[in-house]
């Protein structure tokens, strides 16, 4: 190396035609970084020598972008002869480099046509999957009402062509198609492929929520909003922008269930009908029992004759036995009711996604799934038991009913989440957070504190999609990352 260096830079540089360096000067080491700086400086000097047209300007910008990413162009820089007024050499090199830049970001005509075809296929596939899933669910729910084969066939055909089913499929298909096409357009317009393109595509695709049914838009928007909070929260926590709280999941779950139980016990009009009925059946309660025991006194205060409604004991409408005896009995009975919920929740995904593992080790797999399902059953039955115990304790202590009874019972019962598997806690928190937000919003509307702004749910959905699709994949839960890539494409996020 020293011989090569001496041959290029002899000691007696004055004899070689070069001035000898002073003591304060140093010879720059020929590193990749130095070459990159030299290329950038040369490009700047070339721009100063002759004004570039728009095409050359774009090529120069693309070349600088490549240099900033430590991507080195192997082509030699063109030699410009100032005596020749023609800019053909500049244009030729500019065209070559511009074509290379477009190829790098997939903006060549062939790549665009290929990506557009892939976007169309992805949109059609998403439509078929969404339409099929919605139609299958509708058929299962409607099958319970069919009394004969003829009525069943007619009902099945009606479900397949139902407007709501078609609209849901069209929404999911257009969501995927709009995202893919917008990402391609942004890539061409901006000349680069980055997270900004994904954010733009996510925001534009969110507008397709207008295709879906009005009755479903708010639920879909809030669901995706909760997913966005989870993804962005993980990202900010990893970047140390937000602190990592040890029991943050449990706190959010408890606060969400405070709102949920207030809605179920005191203000059922704020709870979705299907969810309210599921809560009653899981807890072994009746709407009449809650109405007669709690709501009439809390909300009406007086009866039809103007006489104040007296305090009503828990027996016989809320429950027949003593409060403690009823709670103990209901804890055991709740295992059976919650098993109908959690055994399918644990076993069906395993049968669909882990069938090979089940075949390879059936005994161990079934044992693991059974224990996990039983743990979930213990959590949910403990939750409903704690709610009842807290409510009974407050009523028996003060012989009065308070609005805070619903809030406090849900908050305290929410800490039974510690009985559930840590892997499932965040998912349960996201689901209950969605329900809690719905109830709080409806409560605020009842009190006249907020009002609905037209298409606000669409704006919220667009914002959520933009942030989710532009977030690093490492901060998206693996299950949802697989689902996103299945719908939008492996390289979409």
C-alpha positions in Angstrom: 0.0 0.0 0.0 2.9 2.4 0.8 4.5 1.7 -2.6 1.2 2.5 -4.4 0.8 5.6 -2.3 4.4 6.7 -3.1 3.8 6.1 -6.8 0.7 8.3 -6.9 1.9 11.0 -4.4 5.8 11.1 -4.5 7.6 12.7 -1.6 9.2 15.3 -3.9 5.9 16.7 -5.2 7.5 19.9 -6.5 9.6 17.8 -8.9 6.4 16.0 -10.1 4.8 19.3 -11.0 2.7 19.7 -7.8 3.3 22.2 -4.9 4.4 20.5 -1.7 1.8 20.6 1.0 2.4 22.7 4.1 2.7 21.3 7.6 -0.9 22.3 8.3 -2.3 20.5 5.3 -3.3 16.9 5.2 -4.1 14.4 2.5 -7.7 13.2 2.6 -8.1 9.5 2.8 -9.8 8.0 -0.2 -12.8 6.5 1.5 -16.3 5.9 0.2 -17.5 8.9 2.2 -14.9 11.1 0.5 -15.9 9.9 -2.9 -19.6 10.6 -2.1 -18.7 14.2 -1.1 -16.6 14.6 -4.2 -19.5 13.5 -6.4 -21.9 15.9 -4.7 -19.4 18.8 -5.1 -18.8 18.0 -8.7 -22.5 17.9 -9.5 -22.9 21.3 -7.9 -20.0 22.7 -9.9 -21.6 21.3 -13.1 -24.8 23.0 -12.3 -23.0 26.3 -11.9 -21.2 25.9 -15.2 -24.3 25.6 -17.4 -28.0 26.2 -16.5 -29.9 22.9 -16.6 -33.3 22.5 -18.1 -36.2 21.0 -16.1 -35.3 17.4 -17.2 -31.7 17.7 -16.1 -32.7 19.5 -12.9 -35.0 16.5 -12.0 -32.1 14.1 -12.8 -29.7 16.0 -10.7 -32.2 16.0 -7.8 -32.6 12.2 -8.1 -28.9 11.7 -8.2 -28.4 13.7 -5.0 -31.2 11.6 -3.4 -29.3 8.5 -4.3 -26.1 9.8 -2.9 -27.8 10.8 0.4 -28.8 7.1 0.8 -25.2 5.9 0.3 -26.1 4.6 -3.2 -23.2 5.2 -5.6 -23.6 5.5 -9.3 -21.0 3.5 -11.2 -21.3 5.6 -14.4 -18.5 8.2 -14.9 -19.6 11.8 -14.9 -19.9 13.4 -18.4 -17.2 15.8 -19.5 -18.7 19.2 -20.5 -16.9 21.2 -23.2 -17.6 24.9 -22.6 -16.7 25.6 -26.2 -19.6 23.5 -27.5 -22.9 25.3 -26.9 -25.0 22.2 -27.3 -26.6 20.5 -24.3 -27.1 17.1 -25.9 -24.6 15.4 -23.7 -26.4 16.8 -20.6 -29.8 15.7 -21.9 -28.6 12.2 -22.7 -27.1 11.7 -19.3 -30.2 13.3 -17.7 -32.5 10.9 -19.5 -30.4 7.9 -18.5 -30.3 8.9 -14.8 -34.0 9.9 -14.8 -34.9 6.5 -16.1 -32.7 4.9 -13.4 -34.4 6.9 -10.7 -37.9 6.0 -12.0 -36.9 2.3 -12.1 -35.6 2.6 -8.5 -39.0 3.7 -7.2 -41.0 1.5 -9.6 -42.3 4.4 -11.7 -41.4 3.1 -15.1 -44.4 2.5 -17.5 -44.0 -1.3 -17.3 -43.8 -1.2 -13.5 -46.8 1.1 -13.2 -48.9 -1.2 -15.5 -47.8 -4.2 -13.5 -48.7 -2.6 -10.2 -52.1 -1.4 -11.4 -53.0 -4.9 -12.4 -51.9 -6.2 -9.0 -54.0 -3.5 -7.4 -57.1 -4.5 -9.3 -56.6 -8.2 -8.4 -56.1 -7.2 -4.7 -59.3 -5.2 -4.8 -61.3 -8.0 -6.3 -59.9 -10.5 -3.9 -60.7 -8.3 -0.9 -64.3 -7.8 -2.2 -64.8 -11.6 -2.5 -63.4 -12.3 0.9 -65.4 -9.6 2.6 -68.6 -10.4 0.8 -68.2 -14.1 1.5 -67.6 -13.6 5.2 -70.5 -11.2 5.6 -72.9 -13.5 3.6 -71.8 -16.6 5.6 -72.4 -14.8 8.9 -75.8 -13.6 7.7 -76.7 -17.1 6.6 -75.8 -18.6 10.0 -77.9 -16.0 11.9 -80.8 -16.4 9.5 -80.7 -20.2 9.5 -82.2 -20.4 13.0 -85.5 -18.9 11.7 -85.9 -21.2 8.7 -88.8 -23.6 9.2 -88.4 -25.6 6.0 -86.0 -26.3 3.2 -88.0 -24.1 0.8 -88.1 -21.2 3.1 -84.4 -21.8 3.9 -83.4 -21.7 0.2 -85.4 -18.6 -0.3 -83.8 -17.0 2.7 -80.3 -18.0 1.7 -80.8 -16.4 -1.8 -82.1 -13.3 -0.2 -79.1 -13.0 2.1 -76.7 -13.4 -0.8 -78.1 -10.5 -2.7 -78.9 -8.3 0.3 -77.8 -4.7 -0.2 -76.0 -4.6 3.2 -73.8 -7.6 2.3 -72.9 -6.2 -1.1 -72.1 -2.8 0.4 -69.8 -4.3 2.9 -67.9 -6.2 0.3 -67.7 -3.1 -2.0 -66.4 -1.1 0.9 -63.5 -3.5 1.7 -62.7 -4.0 -2.0 -62.7 -0.3 -2.7 -60.6 0.4 0.4 -57.8 -1.9 -0.8 -58.1 -0.7 -4.4 -58.0 3.0 -3.5 -55.0 2.4 -1.3 -53.0 0.6 -3.9 -53.8 3.0 -6.7 -53.2 6.1 -4.6 -49.8 4.7 -3.4 -48.8 4.2 -7.1 -49.9 7.8 -8.0 -48.0 9.3 -5.1 -44.9 7.3 -5.9 -44.9 8.6 -9.5 -45.7 12.2 -8.5 -43.1 12.4 -5.7 -40.4 10.4 -7.4 -39.7 8.4 -4.3 -41.0 5.4 -2.3 -41.4 6.2 1.4 -43.8 6.3 4.3 -45.3 9.6 3.2 -46.8 7.8 0.2 -48.3 5.2 2.5 -49.8 7.9 4.7 -51.3 9.7 1.7 -52.7 6.4 0.3 -54.1 5.5 3.7 -55.9 8.9 4.1 -57.4 8.7 0.6 -58.5 5.1 1.0 -60.3 6.0 4.3 -62.8 8.0 2.3 -64.2 4.7 1.0 -66.0 4.3 4.3 -68.8 6.3 2.6 -69.5 3.2 0.6 -70.4 1.2 3.7 -73.7 1.3 5.5 -74.4 4.4 7.7 -75.3 2.1 10.6 -71.9 0.5 10.6 -69.6 3.5 9.9 -69.2 4.7 13.5 -68.4 1.2 14.8 -65.8 0.6 12.0 -64.3 4.0 12.5 -63.9 3.6 16.2 -62.5 0.1 15.8 -59.8 1.2 13.5 -59.2 4.3 15.7 -58.4 2.0 18.6 -56.1 -0.1 16.5 -54.3 3.2 15.4 -53.9 4.2 19.1 -52.3 0.8 19.8 -49.9 1.0 16.9 -48.9 4.7 17.4 -48.6 4.1 21.2 -46.2 1.2 20.6 -44.2 3.3 18.2 -43.9 6.3 20.5 -43.1 4.0 23.5 -40.3 2.3 21.5 -39.0 5.7 20.5 -39.0 6.7 24.2 -41.4 9.6 23.5 -44.0 8.0 25.8 -43.1 6.3 29.1 -43.7 2.5 29.5 -46.1 2.1 32.3 -46.2 -1.3 33.9 -50.0 -1.6 34.3 -51.2 0.8 31.6 -53.2 -2.0 29.8 -55.0 -2.9 33.0 -55.7 0.8 33.9 -57.3 1.4 30.4 -59.3 -1.8 30.7 -60.6 -0.8 34.1 -61.6 2.7 33.0 -63.3 1.4 29.9 -65.3 -1.1 31.9 -66.4 1.7 34.3 -68.2 3.3 31.4 -69.5 -0.1 30.1 -71.1 -1.1 33.4 -72.6 2.3 34.0 -74.3 2.0 30.6 -75.4 -1.6 31.2 -76.8 -1.0 34.7 -78.0 2.6 34.6 -78.3 3.8 30.9 -78.9 0.8 28.6 -79.9 3.2 25.7 -76.2 4.1 25.4 -75.2 0.4 24.8 -75.5 -1.4 21.5 -78.5 -3.7 21.6 -76.6 -6.9 20.7 -73.8 -6.2 23.2 -76.3 -5.3 25.9 -78.2 -8.6 25.4 -74.9 -10.5 25.4 -73.8 -8.9 28.7 -77.1 -9.8 30.4 -77.0 -13.5 29.2 -73.3 -13.8 30.3 -73.9 -12.3 33.7 -77.2 -14.2 34.3 -79.2 -11.0 34.6 -82.5 -9.7 33.2 -83.5 -6.2 32.0 -86.6 -6.2 34.2 -84.5 -7.0 37.3 -82.1 -4.1 36.7 -85.0 -1.8 35.8 -87.0 -2.6 38.9 -84.1 -2.7 41.4 -81.9 0.2 40.2 -83.1 2.4 37.3 -86.7 3.3 38.4 -85.4 4.8 41.6 -82.4 6.5 40.1 -84.0 7.9 37.0 -87.6 8.5 38.0 -87.3 9.1 41.8 -91.1 9.1 42.1 -93.8 6.7 40.8 -96.8 7.5 38.7 -98.7 8.9 41.7 -95.9 11.2 42.6 -94.9 9.1 45.6 -91.1 8.7 46.1 -90.0 5.2 45.1 -88.6 3.5 48.2 -85.3 1.6 48.4 -85.8 -1.9 46.9 -83.7 -4.8 48.2 -81.8 -7.0 45.8 -84.3 -9.9 46.4 -86.3 -11.1 44.6 -85.9 -9.3 41.2 -82.1 -8.8 41.1 -81.4 -12.2 42.7 -83.3 -14.6 45.0 -80.6 -15.7 47.4 -78.4 -13.7 49.7 -75.9 -11.5 48.0 -72.8 -13.5 49.0 -74.6 -16.9 48.3 -75.8 -15.7 44.9 -72.3 -14.4 44.0 -70.7 -17.8 44.9 -73.4 -19.7 43.0 -73.0 -17.4 40.0 -69.2 -17.8 39.9 -69.6 -21.5 39.3 -72.5 -21.0 36.9 -70.6 -18.4 35.0 -67.9 -20.9 34.1 -70.4 -22.8 31.9 -71.8 -19.6 30.3 -68.4 -18.2 29.6 -67.2 -21.5 28.2 -69.7 -21.1 25.3 -67.8 -17.9 24.5 -64.1 -18.8 25.1 -63.8 -22.4 23.9 -64.7 -21.4 20.3 -62.5 -18.3 20.6 -59.5 -20.4 21.5 -60.1 -23.5 19.4 -61.4 -22.1 16.1 -58.3 -20.1 15.2 -56.1 -23.1 16.1 -58.2 -25.3 13.7 -57.8 -22.7 10.9 -54.2 -21.5 11.3 -52.5 -24.2 13.3 -54.0 -27.4 12.0 -50.6 -29.0 11.2 -49.4 -28.3 14.8 -52.6 -30.0 16.1 -52.0 -33.0 13.9 -48.3 -33.3 14.9 -49.0 -33.2 18.7 -52.7 -33.4 19.3 -52.7 -34.2 23.0 -50.3 -31.4 24.0 -52.0 -28.9 21.7 -55.5 -29.7 23.0 -54.3 -29.6 26.6 -52.7 -26.2 26.0 -55.8 -24.8 24.3 -58.1 -26.2 27.0 -56.1 -24.7 29.8 -56.0 -21.3 28.0 -59.8 -21.4 27.5 -60.4 -22.3 31.1 -58.2 -19.4 32.3 -60.3 -17.0 30.1 -63.5 -18.5 31.6 -62.2 -17.9 35.1 -61.4 -14.3 34.2 -64.8 -13.5 32.7 -66.9 -15.2 35.4 -64.8 -13.5 38.1 -65.4 -10.2 36.4 -69.2 -10.5 36.5 -69.1 -11.8 40.1 -67.1 -8.8 41.3 -69.5 -6.4 39.5 -72.4 -8.0 41.5 -70.5 -8.0 44.8 -69.5 -4.3 44.6 -73.1 -3.3 43.7 -74.6 -5.3 46.5 -72.0 -4.0 49.0 -72.8 -0.4 48.2 -76.5 -0.9 48.3 -76.5 -2.9 51.6 -74.2 -0.3 53.2 -76.1 2.9 52.5 -79.5 1.5 51.5 -79.4 3.9 48.6 -78.6 3.7 44.9 -76.0 6.0 43.3 -75.0 6.7 39.8 -71.4 6.0 40.9 -72.4 2.4 41.7 -72.2 1.5 38.0 -68.9 3.3 37.4 -67.2 1.9 40.5 -68.3 -1.7 40.0 -67.0 -1.7 36.5 -63.7 -0.1 37.5 -63.0 -2.5 40.3 -64.1 -5.5 38.3 -61.8 -4.4 35.5 -58.8 -5.5 37.5 -59.8 -9.1 37.2 -58.0 -8.8 33.8 -54.9 -9.8 35.8 -56.3 -13.3 35.8 -56.2 -13.5 32.0 -53.2 -14.4 30.0 -50.8 -11.4 29.4 -50.9 -12.1 25.7 -54.7 -11.5 25.5 -54.9 -8.5 27.8 -54.1 -5.9 25.2 -56.7 -7.3 22.7 -59.4 -7.3 25.4 -58.4 -3.8 26.3 -58.8 -2.6 22.7 -62.2 -4.2 22.4 -63.5 -2.8 25.7 -62.0 0.6 24.9 -64.1 0.7 21.7 -67.3 -0.1 23.7 -66.4 2.4 26.4 -65.8 5.2 23.9 -69.2 4.4 22.2 -71.0 4.6 25.6 -69.3 7.8 26.7 -70.0 9.5 23.4 -73.7 8.6 23.6 -73.9 9.8 27.2 -72.4 13.2 26.2 -75.0 13.4 23.4 -77.8 12.7 25.9 -76.6 15.6 28.0 -76.3 17.9 25.0 -72.6 18.4 25.5 -71.6 17.2 22.0 -73.3 16.9 18.7 -72.7 14.8 15.6 -70.7 16.4 12.7 -71.6 15.0 9.4 -69.0 12.5 8.1 -66.8 13.0 11.1 -66.4 9.2 11.4 -65.0 9.2 7.8 -62.4 11.8 8.7 -61.5 9.8 11.8 -61.2 6.7 9.8 -59.0 8.4 7.2 -56.7 9.7 9.9 -56.4 6.3 11.5 -55.7 4.5 8.2 -53.0 7.1 7.4 -51.2 6.5 10.6 -51.5 2.7 10.6 -50.3 2.2 7.1 -47.3 4.6 7.5 -46.2 3.1 10.8 -43.2 0.7 11.0 -44.4 -2.9 10.7 -42.5 -3.8 13.9 -45.1 -1.9 15.9 -48.1 -3.7 14.5 -49.3 -6.8 16.3 -48.3 -9.9 14.2 -51.9 -11.1 13.7 -53.0 -7.7 12.3 -49.9 -7.3 10.3 -50.6 -10.6 8.6 -54.2 -9.5 8.0 -53.1 -6.2 6.5 -50.6 -7.8 4.2 -53.1 -10.4 3.2 -55.6 -7.8 2.1 -53.3 -5.0 0.8 -50.3 -7.0 -0.3 -47.1 -8.2 1.2 -45.2 -5.0 0.3 -48.0 -2.6 1.3 -46.7 -2.1 4.8 
